Structures are given as structure tokens and as C-alpha cells.
Amino acid sequence: MNLKRVLALLAMGALSAAPAAELGEAKPDLLASRPATVYIVPIRENIMPPLVYVVRRGVKEAMEAKADAIIFDMNTDGGRVDVTEDIIEIISRFKGQTVTYVNDRAFSAGAFISVATQKIYMAPQSVIGAAAPIAISPGGTGVERLPDTYEAKMTSAIRALVRAQAEKNGHNVEVIEAMIDKTKELIIEGEVLNKEGNILTLTDRQAAKEYGDPPKPLLSSGTVESLDALLELLGYAGARRVEIQPTGAEKLGTWINTISPILLIIGIIGLYIEFKTPGFGLPGIIGILAFGLYFLGGYVAGLSAAGWVIVFILGLILVLVELLVFPGTYIAGISGAVLMLVALVMGMVDMYPGSPTLPTFPQLQLPLRDMGLAVGVSFVLALVLARFFPQTPLYHRLVSETASGVSSVAALEARQQERLGRIGVAVSQLYPGGKARFGDELLDVVTRGELVEKGRFVKIIGHSGPNAVVEATD
């Protein structure tokens, strides 16, 4: 609980203890002393994945601050439809007032996003429209003509999405459809605003022109000189103004999240190799860095909170305790593995302030898919590594560089030779691998396939890589 919340609770307690007459006098003053809060979120570039992170961050911060309004400062030539859908869904999460300020232009996807807000205002000489679906070139710098069949399919899908947003926010549906569908003719009160075969684009004056009885603007609620003038018009002249600034890390976050399944695989395999070799060295460092990049991508995207990184570290510590301190107990190891798994999944779940604590299945779908892919590939790689890695020069190099008290492969092999014939006790069930204690040494051991119960005496009969090969003995 933060300081502001504590102070708020104390203030509420003081008010509830006051006499009714005093409360009636104090309440208006208390409300009057609270300034409104308005967030300004820029949409001033092509509608591409990095912009999703900027908008998500702005909306979540506004929700956390209980802001009264969000204004989207719009100047874009458009962009990807899938990204536009994500942004529209994010905007719908905010329960306060949403406004688009077309600060020069809102073409294509920019027009779609504008319709997703409750009000649209435009700067002088600004334009909005030309919202027919287009394909962005692979480099994101140009457009390509869509095939007729694909264009018809995409137009139908976008039309349904934008129509729903227009109906929800009270915008003229006929106007929006004329911006999307070139077969749509738009005639209002005998005036031909758009001929069939054209895509509707409106200037600020055309968009603000009123039609009907009672008169209603075509699309824009008015032409406003600047953001400051818009705030004053909306009644937020004295409001606390928070402007969200792109950090430049959004593009990095996009790249990281694209390869997040690969990062998970690298992290899992890195830790697996580290646990199978003595000491701590390069595989462990690589694994931890991979998991760190994974969480960084989620953080930049506005998904993972720092708390899940702490949960992951706690889980890793519990797994290490199981392996190094209390082998064979399973409680610490299983608990740690569960915590790590939950942290990795929740690190990519899109949660919003005020939403239920438990995520829904649609929220979990993408993280679970990535996790399932990573675990499956890692399992196959682990089987391959367990079979062939101990025979590789890289393995011997890692062992010689990281083994505690062992300076060379020759010394390690000599030490393994000395262990032959030693008898110890299995401290975990061996089927075929597990842990056994030989005097003061706790070793990773494997059997030749047979099951050996915990507590049985075992004898070292050989070595397979770093593991001692044992058999049950009396």
C-alpha cells in the first residue's frame, strides 16, 4: 500500500468521524481541492508494434492515476490493421473520457483509432479519412495494393470492427463506412459528400459541418487551435497534465518479444547445462541473461511488473536449495519450479489496474503458447545434450574452467578414478538419476536403468560425464 492510499484512508476516516453538519461543509472543499488529471498520449508515427507499447503504457498509467481523460495527439499516415486492433482494445479499457485530437492528419488506421474514442477534435487544416485497408511493405516504409479477394475480406472485417466502435461512441456510421469502403456512396441532405469509387477524406471544416435536425456534426466535434485550447474547451484548463513520451526502447521491446520463445529456450538449456556441470560458469550466465532479456521485453511492452522478476528469482533460489542443500526432499524444488513457471507466464500477461487478480484464458493464451513451445523444444534438446554433450570438447572445457578445486580435465578424471568402488547412501530415489552422499561429498549419480529406493546403499562403478554411475549394494 503506497503513501497516497494511506493518506486517503486516513482522510476518509477523519471525515466519517466528523458530525454531519461539518461533513456537509467539508465535502465540497475536499472535492474542489482535487485537480483533474489528463493524460496526453502521442500517436505521431506509423501504426506499428512499438506504438502499442506507448499506448498501453499511457493507458495503464492513466488508469493507475485514476485520470479523468486521455487525449490522443494524432498525426499519422496509418499502418498495420492488427496493431490498430490491439490499440483499439487497449483504449476500450479506460473508463474515463477519451478524445482524439487530429493534429494534422489521421489517415487509414489513424481514422480507425479516432473512431474508438468518444470525441474527435481537429486542428485547423487537418484531415481525416482514407481508411481503406492497405498492406505495409516488409520494411514498413511503403504500401502495396491488396488483391481484390483479400481486400474484400479485410474490408468486411474492418468495417464490422469500426462500425461497432462508431456505434459505441456515437459517431456517424455512414461516414466511417465511406472512409473504408470505396463502393460506399455518401449523400446527406441531398449533398454528395462521396461518390462511389472514391474513399472519403474530410478536412476539419467538412468534418465539423452540421447536418440533420437537431443539427449534429458530421464527425468532428470542432476545430481547435492547439492542445492547450482543447483542454480549456473540455474544462481541463487547470488540470494536471501528464504527457507520455516514447522512450526509444519500444523498438527494442518489439524485437525482444518477437524472439521471446527463443529466449526461454536459451534460458532453460543454459540452466540445465549449469546444473549438469560443476561450479558456476558461462552456461548459467547465459541462461540468466536470457531470462533477464525475456522479462525486459515484457516490461518495455507494459506487460510484466517487477514483482514477477522477484517471484522468478525466489523460485530459482528454492530450486538451488533443493539441488545443493536438501536433495531428495522435492518440496523446495517443486515449489521453486512452479514459482519460476508462473513468473515466466505472468511476465507476458497483459493485466490492467483494477482488473481481476486472476487472468482470463484469452490473456493467458499467448504466454502459454510460447511457454509450451519453449518447454517442448528444451526437453528434446536436453535429451540430446544428455546423450552427446559429455563427449564433446566444449563440455570438458566447461568442466575444467568451472569445477571447484579442479584445475584440469586430467585432474577431474583422476578424481573420478579415486571414487570407484566407494559406497554411499542414496539421498533421493534413483530412477535412474538422483543424489547420493559419499562421506562429505554429495554427488549426482545415475543407475544403469534400475530403480534404487532412497536410503539404499550404492556403490560407484563408473562415470558418465559428470555423473557417477552406481548400483545398489548391501
Secondary structure in CASP SS format (residue, H / E / C, confidence):
PFRMAT SS
TARGET T0000
AUTHOR 0000-0000-0000
METHOD secondary structure of the structure
MODEL  1
M C 1.00
N C 1.00
L H 1.00
K H 1.00
R H 1.00
V H 1.00
L H 1.00
A H 1.00
L H 1.00
L H 1.00
A H 1.00
M H 1.00
G H 1.00
A H 1.00
L H 1.00
S H 1.00
A H 1.00
A C 1.00
P C 1.00
A H 1.00
A H 1.00
E H 1.00
L H 1.00
G H 1.00
E H 1.00
A H 1.00
K H 1.00
P H 1.00
D H 1.00
L H 1.00
L H 1.00
A H 1.00
S C 1.00
R C 1.00
P C 1.00
A C 1.00
T E 1.00
V E 1.00
Y E 1.00
I E 1.00
V E 1.00
P E 1.00
I E 1.00
R C 1.00
E C 1.00
N C 1.00
I E 1.00
M C 1.00
P H 1.00
P H 1.00
L H 1.00
V H 1.00
Y H 1.00
V H 1.00
V H 1.00
R H 1.00
R H 1.00
G H 1.00
V H 1.00
K H 1.00
E H 1.00
A H 1.00
M H 1.00
E H 1.00
A C 1.00
K C 1.00
A C 1.00
D C 1.00
A E 1.00
I E 1.00
I E 1.00
F E 1.00
D E 1.00
M E 1.00
N E 1.00
T E 1.00
D C 1.00
G C 1.00
G E 1.00
R C 1.00
V H 1.00
D H 1.00
V H 1.00
T H 1.00
E H 1.00
D H 1.00
I H 1.00
I H 1.00
E H 1.00
I H 1.00
I H 1.00
S C 1.00
R C 1.00
F C 1.00
K C 1.00
G C 1.00
Q E 1.00
T E 1.00
V E 1.00
T E 1.00
Y E 1.00
V E 1.00
N E 1.00
D E 1.00
R E 1.00
A E 1.00
F E 1.00
S C 1.00
A H 1.00
G H 1.00
A H 1.00
F H 1.00
I H 1.00
S H 1.00
V H 1.00
A C 1.00
T C 1.00
Q C 1.00
K E 1.00
I E 1.00
Y E 1.00
M E 1.00
A C 1.00
P C 1.00
Q C 1.00
S C 1.00
V E 1.00
I E 1.00
G E 1.00
A C 1.00
A C 1.00
A C 1.00
P C 1.00
I C 1.00
A E 1.00
I E 1.00
S C 1.00
P C 1.00
G C 1.00
G C 1.00
T C 1.00
G C 1.00
V E 1.00
E E 1.00
R C 1.00
L C 1.00
P C 1.00
D H 1.00
T H 1.00
Y H 1.00
E H 1.00
A H 1.00
K H 1.00
M H 1.00
T H 1.00
S H 1.00
A H 1.00
I H 1.00
R H 1.00
A H 1.00
L H 1.00
V H 1.00
R H 1.00
A H 1.00
Q H 1.00
A H 1.00
E H 1.00
K H 1.00
N H 1.00
G C 1.00
H C 1.00
N C 1.00
V H 1.00
E H 1.00
V H 1.00
I H 1.00
E H 1.00
A H 1.00
M H 1.00
I H 1.00
D C 1.00
K C 1.00
T C 1.00
K C 1.00
E C 1.00
L E 1.00
I E 1.00
I E 1.00
E C 1.00
G C 1.00
E E 1.00
V E 1.00
L E 1.00
N E 1.00
K C 1.00
E C 1.00
G C 1.00
N C 1.00
I C 1.00
L C 1.00
T E 1.00
L E 1.00
T E 1.00
D H 1.00
R H 1.00
Q H 1.00
A H 1.00
A H 1.00
K C 1.00
E E 1.00
Y E 1.00
G C 1.00
D C 1.00
P C 1.00
P C 1.00
K E 1.00
P E 1.00
L C 1.00
L C 1.00
S C 1.00
S C 1.00
G C 1.00
T E 1.00
V C 1.00
E C 1.00
S C 1.00
L H 1.00
D H 1.00
A H 1.00
L H 1.00
L H 1.00
E H 1.00
L H 1.00
L C 1.00
G C 1.00
Y C 1.00
A C 1.00
G C 1.00
A C 1.00
R E 1.00
R E 1.00
V E 1.00
E E 1.00
I C 1.00
Q C 1.00
P C 1.00
T C 1.00
G C 1.00
A H 1.00
E H 1.00
K H 1.00
L H 1.00
G H 1.00
T H 1.00
W H 1.00
I H 1.00
N H 1.00
T H 1.00
I C 1.00
S H 1.00
P H 1.00
I H 1.00
L H 1.00
L H 1.00
I H 1.00
I H 1.00
G H 1.00
I H 1.00
I H 1.00
G H 1.00
L H 1.00
Y H 1.00
I H 1.00
E H 1.00
F H 1.00
K H 1.00
T C 1.00
P C 1.00
G C 1.00
F C 1.00
G C 1.00
L H 1.00
P H 1.00
G H 1.00
I H 1.00
I H 1.00
G H 1.00
I H 1.00
L H 1.00
A H 1.00
F H 1.00
G H 1.00
L H 1.00
Y H 1.00
F H 1.00
L H 1.00
G H 1.00
G H 1.00
Y H 1.00
V H 1.00
A C 1.00
G C 1.00
L C 1.00
S C 1.00
A C 1.00
A H 1.00
G H 1.00
W H 1.00
V H 1.00
I H 1.00
V H 1.00
F H 1.00
I H 1.00
L H 1.00
G H 1.00
L H 1.00
I H 1.00
L H 1.00
V H 1.00
L H 1.00
V H 1.00
E H 1.00
L H 1.00
L H 1.00
V C 1.00
F C 1.00
P C 1.00
G C 1.00
T C 1.00
Y C 1.00
I H 1.00
A H 1.00
G H 1.00
I H 1.00
S H 1.00
G H 1.00
A H 1.00
V H 1.00
L H 1.00
M H 1.00
L H 1.00
V H 1.00
A H 1.00
L H 1.00
V H 1.00
M H 1.00
G C 1.00
M C 1.00
V C 1.00
D C 1.00
M C 1.00
Y C 1.00
P C 1.00
G C 1.00
S C 1.00
P C 1.00
T C 1.00
L C 1.00
P C 1.00
T C 1.00
F H 1.00
P H 1.00
Q H 1.00
L H 1.00
Q H 1.00
L H 1.00
P H 1.00
L H 1.00
R H 1.00
D H 1.00
M H 1.00
G H 1.00
L H 1.00
A H 1.00
V H 1.00
G H 1.00
V H 1.00
S H 1.00
F H 1.00
V H 1.00
L H 1.00
A H 1.00
L H 1.00
V H 1.00
L H 1.00
A H 1.00
R H 1.00
F H 1.00
F H 1.00
P H 1.00
Q H 1.00
T C 1.00
P H 1.00
L H 1.00
Y H 1.00
H H 1.00
R H 1.00
L H 1.00
V H 1.00
S H 1.00
E H 1.00
T H 1.00
A C 1.00
S C 1.00
G C 1.00
V C 1.00
S C 1.00
S C 1.00
V H 1.00
A H 1.00
A H 1.00
L H 1.00
E H 1.00
A H 1.00
R H 1.00
Q H 1.00
Q H 1.00
E H 1.00
R H 1.00
L C 1.00
G C 1.00
R C 1.00
I E 1.00
G E 1.00
V E 1.00
A E 1.00
V C 1.00
S C 1.00
Q C 1.00
L E 1.00
Y C 1.00
P C 1.00
G E 1.00
G E 1.00
K E 1.00
A E 1.00
R E 1.00
F E 1.00
G C 1.00
D C 1.00
E E 1.00
L E 1.00
L E 1.00
D E 1.00
V E 1.00
V E 1.00
T C 1.00
R C 1.00
G C 1.00
E C 1.00
L C 1.00
V E 1.00
E C 1.00
K C 1.00
G C 1.00
R C 1.00
F E 1.00
V E 1.00
K E 1.00
I E 1.00
I E 1.00
G E 1.00
H E 1.00
S E 1.00
G C 1.00
P C 1.00
N E 1.00
A E 1.00
V E 1.00
V E 1.00
E E 1.00
A E 1.00
T E 1.00
D C 1.00
END
